[in-house]
């Protein structure tokens, strides 16, 4: 993750209600609360969702 994206991530985590990327947080929370969620995958899911919302594309 580059510095610019990391700074946006910090802002979202600190103030998710003020961010246009709060959907990434909500989708990750939904995944984390699901019966099939794997605890070790939650941070990876969040990072990938956040990157998708910021850049419009996934890692590739």
Secondary structure by P-SEA (a helix, b strand, c coil): ccaaaaaaaaaaaacccccccaaaaaaaaaaaacccccccaaaaaaaaaaaaaacccccc
